[in-house]
C-alpha cells in the first residue's frame, strides 16, 4: 500500500451484522490489520445491507446456494448482469463462462472453470476468504 502511495487509505469492509458474514469479515479485517493495512468494519442489518450491497466497494456475500459454479459466475460476475459484484466487463471471462455452460462433461467443464478462476485471481477482483463445503439433501 505504501509503495503505491495509498498507505494512509482506510478500507471499509461492510457485512451483515450476524452469522458467518460478520465472523468471516472480522477475521479478514484482523488479517489486514496484521499486514499493516487500515480497515474499518461496518456491520449492517440485512434490511440495510441488501438494499445497497452492489454499491459497496468492499463487502462480503456468499453464492453457495446454486448447484453449479457456472450459475454463480453468471449471476454474480458476468458482464452486464444486475448482480455483477466484480463491476467489470471481461470478454475472456465471459467467453470461458459460455464455453463452460456448453459442456455437459464435468471433467471438461472443470478444466474451463480453472481458467475462469485464474482470471479472477490474476485480476485481483475477488478474495476467496473461506472455501466451505456445503451440501443440500432434498426430501
Secondary structure, 3 states (H helix, E strand, C coil): CCCCCCCCCEEEEEEECCHHHHHHHHHHHHHHHHCCCEEEEEEECHHHHHHHHHHCCCECCCCCCCCCHHHHHHHHCCCCCCCCCCCCCCHHHHHHHHHHHCCCCHHHHHHHHHHHHHHHHHCCCCCCCCCCCCCCCCC
